[in-house]
Amino acid sequence: MNEHWYRDVVELSQDAIYVWCDGCFVFANRATARLFGFESPENLIGRRVYDFIHPDSIPIAQGRLQRLLAGEPLAPLELTMIRADGRVMDVESVATLFDYRGCAAAHVILRDIAERKALQRNQLQRAQADAAHQRLRAERDYFHQLFETTPNLAWTARPDGYIDYVNRRTLDYLSLQTHEIEGWSWQQFVHPDDLPGTMKRWSHSIETGELYETEMRLRASFAGEYRWHLARGIPVRNDQGNILRWVGTTTDIHDQKEARAVLEQSQIRLAEAVRLRTQDLLTANTALREEIEERKHVEKALRASREKLRKLSAHLQSARESERAAVAREIHDELGATLTAAKMDLHWFAKTLTDGQLPRADKLAEAVELVDSAIQTVKRIATELRPSILDHLGLWPALQWQLQEFELNFSIPCQIDPAPAGIVLENDAQTAVFRIFQEALTNVARHAQATRVRVDLRTERSGIVVKISDNGVGLPPGKIMEPNACGLQGMRERARTFGGEVKFEQAEGGGTSVLVKFPARFKVRKRTRHDHEAV
């Protein structure tokens, strides 16, 4: 075939025709230049063919070229190629092997199949749409059959929320025909208070494709009243995820909601009863703990009181034994010696008279002096045991006498005010006040290191108050509550026996003040011999 004649024929072809040799374009017609976006075929000569093949199609083209060079006949093949402007295009390629100037070459014919591909795609889309429509019709028929057998209110809606179907149960429940509830007519059966929330939730589901669920009250035609319903709807989507329609049900939950409300009220009442009962138990538990703590404190105080009483009793017993030992010692040492000397003088007088002699006057005087000494000793012991001035003159003279004895024995200046008039105490109460007074002076002498003592006595409506003050070192804090402070406890116990009290205070300018308060008229039992010995 003449090359010029071949070129003329090829240039008249509407299909792109080029010759591939050694990987490059060695010939191309005008249709090839137009297909790849060049002004003339000369722009393609010498360029690599693979530069115009889409990367996804290069492996296919390489394999096709190898089979072609091997002499294998090839059928037409669809490839994806790239224009000079970068646009991707679909072509159909037919290649044959021939000798080009002594070299193996390929004669290639390309045909743009974009329109055919578009037609195929349209046909495929129409087929898919028809299949989806058929499937949708089948699904709709299935849903309709399913919904007609359910006892609940069932419905379907378009993607925009337009109600296009309700089952027979819905029509009977609302006493409607199908055309009367299509679209948005269902809103007229919703309670006015529930309609805004229902519409808001339904619009949100339509916009987002989320599951639709809400509680609302619907007017039932047969009952003429609103009843609570639970409405649920789910979207039906195609393979691309687009919503084709909505399907849903509406269930009467009025009885369940009322039962739930009753149950909630019962739970509230039960919770309140449990709270009140718990509060009562907590209060009782707190009271019980307080009572237990109080009992513990009482038991502790009782044990402490018993310990104090035990030590006080031991102290009193020791004091009694000491007093008895002192009395016995004085009787033995002084009174016994005096009586023994008097006895010896009497024996001498007896012997002298037996011999017929007269006793000497000096001997008789000595005997009389011994008897007087014995009498004074007896008086002193009796006074120490119980001053007779307390019985004969009363409480205040006894206190004055005791204070004078204290000042004489310890050389501590003392001051006492005149006795107020109208003071009346029972005998045993006077004795208690006197003993407390003695104990207070004893404590001053032993512990106070005082240089001055003052005694005041005043009357009050409830009785009398005796105040013994000193300017000593004072009473250490907590000393009164110490178990070993038997003297102080004894003073308090004496006062309590007669309804009185004893207080210990810090005196002005230092020192201690002892306040003894006794009722002015206090009735006590008659004293016994044992009580006199105890004093």
C-alpha positions in Angstrom: 0.0 0.0 0.0 1.3 3.4 -1.0 2.2 5.5 2.2 0.7 8.6 0.7 -2.5 6.9 -0.2 -2.6 5.5 3.4 -2.2 8.9 4.9 -5.0 10.4 2.8 -7.3 7.7 3.8 -6.4 7.9 7.5 -6.9 11.7 7.5 -10.4 11.3 6.3 -11.3 9.0 9.3 -13.3 10.4 12.3 -11.5 8.0 14.6 -8.1 8.7 16.1 -5.4 6.7 14.3 -1.8 6.6 15.2 1.3 4.4 14.9 3.3 3.4 17.9 6.9 2.4 17.5 9.5 2.1 20.2 7.1 3.6 22.8 6.5 6.9 20.9 4.1 8.4 18.4 5.6 8.1 14.9 2.4 9.0 13.1 -1.0 10.5 14.1 -4.0 11.8 12.1 -5.8 15.0 12.8 -8.6 13.2 14.8 -5.8 11.9 17.2 -4.6 15.5 17.7 -8.2 16.7 18.4 -8.8 13.7 20.8 -5.7 14.6 22.9 -6.2 18.3 22.7 -3.5 19.4 20.2 -3.7 21.7 17.3 -1.9 19.5 14.8 -0.6 15.9 14.7 3.0 17.2 14.6 2.6 18.1 18.3 2.3 14.3 19.1 5.2 13.0 17.0 8.0 11.8 19.2 6.0 11.9 22.5 5.7 8.9 24.7 2.4 7.1 24.4 2.3 6.1 28.1 2.3 9.8 29.1 -1.3 10.0 27.8 -2.5 6.8 29.4 -4.1 7.0 32.9 -2.0 5.4 35.6 -4.8 2.9 36.4 -4.7 1.8 32.7 -0.9 1.6 32.2 -0.6 -2.0 33.5 -3.4 -3.1 31.2 -1.8 -1.3 28.2 1.6 -2.9 28.9 0.2 -6.4 29.1 -1.8 -5.8 25.9 1.4 -4.6 24.1 3.3 -7.7 25.1 0.6 -10.0 23.8 0.5 -7.9 20.6 4.2 -8.2 20.0 4.0 -11.9 20.7 1.6 -12.1 17.7 -1.5 -12.8 19.7 -4.7 -11.3 18.1 -6.4 -8.7 20.4 -10.0 -7.8 20.8 -11.1 -4.1 21.3 -10.3 -2.8 24.8 -11.6 0.1 26.9 -8.9 2.3 28.4 -8.8 5.5 30.4 -6.5 8.2 28.8 -5.5 11.7 29.6 -5.8 14.8 27.4 -3.2 17.5 27.2 -5.3 19.7 29.4 -5.4 16.9 32.1 -9.1 15.8 31.4 -9.7 12.1 31.7 -11.5 10.4 28.9 -12.7 6.9 28.1 -11.7 5.3 24.8 -12.0 2.1 22.9 -8.7 0.8 21.5 -8.1 -1.5 18.6 -4.4 -2.4 17.9 -2.8 -4.5 15.1 0.9 -5.4 14.6 2.7 -4.4 11.4 6.2 -3.5 10.1 7.1 0.1 10.1 10.3 0.8 8.2 11.8 -2.4 9.4 10.7 -2.2 13.0 7.9 -3.8 14.9 5.1 -1.3 15.4 1.5 -1.1 16.4 -1.3 0.4 14.4 -3.8 1.8 16.9 -7.3 3.1 16.4 -9.0 5.0 19.3 -12.6 5.9 19.5 -14.0 8.3 22.1 -16.8 6.4 23.9 -17.8 9.1 26.4 -21.3 9.4 25.0 -21.7 5.7 24.9 -20.5 5.4 28.5 -22.8 8.2 29.5 -25.7 6.4 27.8 -24.7 3.2 29.6 -24.6 5.0 32.9 -28.0 6.5 32.3 -29.4 3.2 31.4 -27.8 1.6 34.5 -29.2 4.4 36.7 -32.7 4.0 35.1 -32.4 0.3 35.8 -31.3 0.8 39.3 -34.0 3.4 39.9 -36.6 1.0 38.5 -35.2 -1.7 40.7 -35.3 0.6 43.8 -38.8 1.6 42.9 -39.9 -1.9 42.6 -38.1 -2.8 45.8 -39.7 0.2 47.5 -43.1 -0.8 46.3 -42.5 -4.3 47.6 -41.3 -2.9 50.9 -44.3 -0.6 51.1 -46.6 -3.4 50.4 -44.8 -5.5 53.0 -45.1 -2.7 55.5 -48.8 -2.2 54.7 -49.5 -5.9 55.1 -47.6 -5.9 58.4 -49.2 -2.8 59.7 -52.7 -4.0 58.9 -52.2 -6.9 61.3 -50.7 -4.9 64.2 -53.0 -3.8 67.0 -51.1 -0.5 67.3 -51.5 2.7 65.2 -49.1 2.4 62.3 -48.1 4.9 59.6 -45.6 5.8 56.9 -44.3 9.2 55.8 -42.3 10.6 53.0 -38.7 11.8 53.6 -40.1 15.4 54.3 -42.5 14.1 57.0 -45.7 14.1 54.9 -48.0 11.2 56.1 -49.0 9.1 53.1 -50.4 6.0 54.8 -52.0 4.9 58.1 -53.4 1.5 58.9 -57.0 0.6 59.5 -56.5 0.6 63.3 -55.6 4.3 63.1 -58.6 5.2 61.0 -60.9 3.3 63.4 -59.3 4.9 66.5 -59.7 8.4 65.1 -62.9 7.7 63.1 -61.4 9.1 59.9 -61.0 8.2 56.2 -57.6 7.9 54.7 -57.7 11.3 52.8 -58.6 13.1 56.1 -55.3 12.3 57.8 -52.9 12.6 54.9 -50.1 15.1 55.1 -50.2 17.1 58.4 -53.8 16.7 59.4 -52.8 14.4 62.3 -51.8 17.5 64.3 -55.5 18.3 65.1 -55.8 15.2 67.2 -52.7 16.1 69.4 -53.4 17.8 72.7 -52.6 21.5 72.4 -50.1 21.4 75.3 -48.2 18.5 73.6 -48.2 19.8 70.0 -45.2 22.2 70.1 -42.9 19.6 71.7 -44.1 16.9 69.3 -43.6 19.1 66.2 -40.2 20.2 67.4 -39.1 16.5 67.9 -40.6 15.4 64.5 -38.9 18.3 62.6 -35.5 17.5 64.3 -35.8 13.8 63.2 -36.6 14.9 59.6 -33.7 17.2 59.4 -31.1 14.9 61.0 -32.5 11.4 60.2 -32.3 10.5 63.9 -34.8 8.1 65.5 -38.1 9.8 66.2 -39.6 9.1 69.7 -42.0 11.1 71.8 -44.9 10.9 74.2 -48.1 12.8 73.5 -51.8 12.8 74.1 -54.1 11.9 71.3 -57.9 12.4 71.2 -59.6 9.1 70.9 -63.0 9.4 69.1 -64.6 6.4 70.9 -63.8 7.8 74.3 -64.0 11.5 73.6 -60.9 12.1 75.7 -57.2 12.5 75.4 -55.0 9.4 76.1 -51.3 9.2 76.3 -49.4 7.5 73.4 -45.8 6.7 72.6 -44.9 7.5 69.0 -41.8 6.0 67.4 -40.5 6.3 63.8 -37.4 5.0 62.0 -36.0 6.1 58.5 -35.8 3.6 55.7 -32.6 4.3 53.6 -31.3 3.2 50.2 -27.8 1.8 49.5 -26.5 5.4 49.4 -27.9 6.2 52.8 -30.6 8.5 51.6 -33.9 8.4 53.4 -36.6 6.8 51.2 -39.5 7.0 53.8 -40.3 6.9 57.5 -42.2 4.1 59.1 -43.5 4.2 62.6 -46.1 3.1 65.2 -48.1 4.9 67.9 -48.9 2.8 71.1 -51.5 3.6 73.7 -49.6 3.9 77.0 -52.3 5.8 79.0 -52.9 3.0 81.5 -49.2 2.3 81.9 -48.5 6.1 82.4 -51.2 6.4 85.0 -49.9 3.2 86.8 -46.4 4.7 86.6 -47.6 8.0 88.1 -49.3 6.1 90.9 -46.1 4.1 91.4 -44.0 7.3 91.5 -46.4 8.8 94.1 -46.1 5.6 96.1 -42.4 5.7 95.8 -42.4 9.3 96.9 -44.6 8.5 99.9 -42.4 5.4 100.7 -39.2 7.5 100.4 -40.7 10.1 102.7 -41.8 7.4 105.2 -38.3 5.9 105.0 -36.8 9.4 105.5 -39.0 10.1 108.5 -38.3 6.7 109.9 -34.6 7.1 109.3 -34.7 10.5 110.9 -36.5 9.0 113.9 -34.0 6.2 114.1 -31.1 8.6 113.9 -32.7 10.8 116.6 -33.3 7.8 118.8 -29.8 6.5 118.1 -28.3 10.0 119.0 -30.4 10.1 122.1 -29.3 6.5 123.0 -25.6 7.5 122.4 -26.1 10.6 124.5 -27.8 8.5 127.2 -24.9 6.0 127.1 -22.4 8.7 127.3 -24.3 10.3 130.1 -24.4 7.0 131.9 -20.7 6.6 131.4 -20.1 10.0 132.8 -22.5 9.2 135.7 -20.7 5.9 136.3 -17.4 7.6 136.1 -18.5 10.3 138.5 -20.1 7.7 140.8 -16.8 5.8 140.8 -14.9 9.0 141.5 -17.4 9.9 144.2 -17.1 6.5 145.8 -13.4 6.8 145.7 -13.6 10.2 147.3 -16.0 8.9 149.9 -13.7 5.9 150.6 -10.7 8.2 151.0 -12.8 10.7 153.0 -13.9 7.9 155.3 -10.4 6.6 155.6 -9.3 10.2 156.4 -12.0 10.7 159.0 -11.1 7.3 160.5 -7.5 8.3 160.6 -8.3 11.7 162.0 -10.5 10.0 164.7 -7.7 7.6 165.6 -5.2 10.4 165.6 -7.5 12.4 167.9 -8.0 9.5 170.2 -4.2 8.8 170.2 -3.6 12.4 171.1 -6.2 12.4 173.8 -4.9 9.1 175.2 -1.3 10.5 175.0 -2.2 13.6 177.0 -4.2 11.6 179.5 -1.4 9.2 179.9 1.5 11.7 179.9 0.0 14.7 181.7 -3.1 13.6 183.6 -1.6 10.1 184.5 1.7 11.6 185.8 -0.2 14.2 187.8 -2.5 11.7 189.4 0.4 9.4 190.1 2.2 12.2 191.9 -1.0 13.0 193.8 -1.3 9.3 194.7 2.2 9.2 196.1 1.6 12.4 198.2 -1.6 10.8 199.5 0.4 7.7 200.5 2.9 9.9 202.3 0.1 11.7 204.1 -1.4 8.4 205.1 1.9 7.1 206.5 2.5 10.3 208.3 -0.8 10.3 209.9 -0.4 6.6 210.9 2.8 7.5 212.6 1.0 10.3 214.6 2.8 13.1 212.8 1.2 16.1 211.2 1.8 16.6 207.5 3.9 19.5 206.4 2.2 22.6 204.9 4.4 22.7 201.8 3.6 19.0 201.0 -0.1 19.7 201.3 0.3 22.7 198.9 2.1 20.5 196.4 -0.7 18.0 196.5 -3.3 20.7 196.0 -1.3 22.1 193.0 -1.2 18.6 191.5 -4.9 18.3 191.8 -5.4 21.7 190.2 -3.1 20.7 187.3 -5.1 17.6 186.7 -8.3 19.6 186.7 -6.9 22.0 184.1 -5.7 19.2 181.9 -9.2 17.6 182.0 -10.7 21.0 181.1 -8.2 21.5 178.2 -8.9 18.0 176.8 -12.6 18.5 177.1 -12.3 21.9 175.4 -10.3 20.4 172.5 -12.9 17.6 172.1 -15.8 20.1 172.1 -15.6 23.7 173.4 -18.2 24.3 176.0 -18.5 27.9 174.8 -20.2 26.5 171.6 -23.0 25.1 173.8 -23.2 27.9 176.3 -22.7 31.1 174.3 -23.4 30.0 170.7 -21.6 29.9 167.3 -20.1 33.4 167.0 -18.4 33.5 170.4 -17.0 30.0 169.7 -15.6 31.3 166.3 -14.1 34.3 168.1 -12.5 32.1 170.7 -11.1 29.6 168.1 -9.7 32.6 166.1 -8.0 33.9 169.2 -6.5 30.5 169.9 -5.3 30.3 166.3 -3.6 33.8 166.5 -2.0 32.8 169.8 -0.7 29.5 168.5 0.6 30.6 165.1 1.3 34.3 165.6 -0.8 35.3 162.5 -2.8 38.5 163.0 -6.6 37.8 162.7 -9.6 40.1 162.4 -13.3 39.2 162.9 -16.3 41.5 162.6 -18.9 41.8 165.3 -21.6 39.2 165.2 -24.8 40.3 163.4 -28.0 39.9 165.3 -30.7 37.3 164.7 -28.6 34.3 163.7 -30.3 31.1 164.6 -28.8 27.6 163.9 -29.6 24.2 165.3 -27.0 22.7 167.5 -25.7 20.1 165.0 -25.5 22.8 162.3 -23.5 25.1 164.7 -21.1 22.2 165.3 -20.7 21.6 161.5 -20.0 25.3 160.9 -17.5 25.3 163.8 -15.7 22.2 162.5 -15.5 23.6 158.9 -14.1 26.8 160.5 -11.5 24.8 162.3 -10.5 22.9 159.1 -10.2 26.2 157.2 -7.9 27.6 159.8 -5.9 24.4 159.9 -5.4 24.7 156.1 -4.3 28.3 156.4 -1.7 27.3 159.0 -0.4 24.3 157.0 -0.5 25.5 153.4 -1.3 29.2 152.9 1.8 30.9 154.2 -0.4 33.8 155.1 0.3 36.8 157.3 -3.2 37.9 157.8 -6.6 36.3 158.3 -10.1 37.9 158.2 -13.4 36.5 159.1 -16.8 38.0 158.1 -20.3 36.8 158.9 -23.4 38.1 157.3 -27.1 37.0 157.1 -29.0 36.4 153.9 -32.6 35.5 153.2 -31.7 31.8 152.9 -29.4 31.7 155.9 -25.9 32.7 157.0 -22.6 33.1 155.2 -19.2 32.8 157.0 -16.2 34.0 154.9 -12.7 33.1 155.9 -10.1 35.0 153.9 -6.3 35.0 153.9 -3.5 36.7 152.0 -1.5 33.5 151.3 -0.3 31.8 148.2 -3.8 30.8 147.2 -5.4 27.5 146.2 -3.8 25.7 143.2 -6.2 25.2 140.2 -7.9 21.7 140.3 -6.8 21.1 143.8 -10.4 20.9 145.0 -11.2 18.0 142.6 -8.1 15.9 143.5 -9.0 12.6 145.2 -6.4 13.2 147.9 -8.0 16.5 149.0 -9.9 14.9 151.8 -9.9 17.9 154.0 -11.6 20.0 151.4 -14.0 17.2 150.5 -14.8 16.7 154.2 -15.7 20.4 154.6 -18.1 20.1 151.6 -19.7 16.9 152.9 -20.3 18.4 156.3 -22.1 21.3 154.7 -24.2 19.1 152.4 -25.4 17.1 155.4 -27.2 20.2 156.6 -28.3 21.6 153.3 -25.4 24.0 153.1 -22.4 24.5 150.8 -18.8 25.4 150.8 -17.1 27.4 148.0 -13.4 28.2 147.5 -12.5 31.4 145.7 -9.4 33.5 144.9 -9.3 36.4 147.3 -8.6 40.0 146.1 -4.9 40.7 146.1 -4.0 37.0 146.4 -4.9 34.3 148.8 -8.0 32.2 149.3 -11.5 32.8 150.5 -13.7 30.0 152.0 -17.4 30.8 151.8 -19.6 28.7 154.2 -23.3 29.0 153.6 -25.9 27.4 155.9 -29.7 27.7 156.1 -30.7 29.6 159.3 -33.4 27.1 160.3 -32.4 23.5 159.6 -34.0 20.6 161.2 -31.9 17.5 162.0 -32.3 14.2 163.8 -31.6 14.1 167.5 -27.9 13.5 168.3 -26.7 10.2 169.6 -23.8 9.2 171.7 -22.1 7.8 168.6 -22.4 11.2 166.9 -20.6 12.8 169.9 -17.8 10.3 169.7 -17.6 10.9 165.9 -17.1 14.6 166.5 
